[in-house]
Amino acid sequence: MSQDLQAQFQQASEDVLRMSKAPDNAAKLQLYTLFKQATAGDCAGDRPGMLDFLGRIKYDAWKQLAGTPKEQAMQKYIDLVKQLQAADGK
């Protein structure tokens, strides 16, 4: 994994917190799953119970990225943050 990609990923993860307008829920979920895939790899553990709606949605979304290389998830995260920043006016 290149140092440049890691630096861009780190910067994107900081930039997303400084946006003037918070991303919508769909974008937040996508950011979450890409971040988790990039940092932790494939989803592991048991699926949350039926009463944990948010946990279940997050788990299922992350599980769909199974097999995605960390570098690819990082690049997609960076691209998504840039897209959100453009829509945010930055």
N, C-alpha and C positions, 0 to 999 in steps of 0.2 A: 504494500500500500504506500503510495507516494506521500511524502511530507506535505506537498502542495495541496493535495486533496484533503488531507487531515486538517490543514490550516484553514482551508476554505469552508470545510464542514464546521469547524469550531466557530469561525466568524459568522456563518449563517445561523448557527444555534444561538448566538448572542444577538444578532440583528433582528431575529424574529421577536425577541422580547422587547425591542425598542420601537416597534412599529406603532404609529399613532392610532391605528384602528386595529382592533383584535381580529384575527381571521375568523371566518364563520366555522360552525361546528364540523362541517365536512372537511374543511382544510385543516382544522386542528387534529382531526382523527388521522388524516393522511400524514401530517407532520409527525404525530406520535408514532405511527407504525413504521415510517421510514427511519425515524430516530432510533427506535428500539431495534430494528433489523440491522442498522448500521453499527450500533454499539454492543448489542447483546447477541446478535445472530438470530437463528430460527427460534420461533416461539416454543416454549417448553412449559411443562406443568399441566395441571388439570384445568379444564374449562370452568370458569366461575359458574355458580349456581344460578337458577332461573330468576331469583330475586335480585341478583346483582346485575341489573340491566347494562349499566355503563361498562362494568368490568367485562361482561360477556361480549359487548360490541367491540371493545378494544381488543380483546383476545382473538375474536373471529377475524377482525381486520388484519391483525398482525400475522395470524396463522396463514392468511392468503399470500403472504410474501415468502413463505417457506421456500428455501432453495435460492433465494435472491442473494447474490454475493454482497458482502458488506460494502465494497467499493461502489457497486452499482446503487445501493440504497443511499449511500452518502451523496453521490452525484444527483440522484433524483431529489433528495432533500434540499440540496443547494439550489437546484433549478426551481423547485417549488417556492423556496423563500424569495428568490429573485422575482418570480412571477407575482407573488403577493406584494412585494415591495413596489413593483411597477404599478400595481392596482391601487396601492396605498398612496402613490404620488411621490415616492422617494426615488 
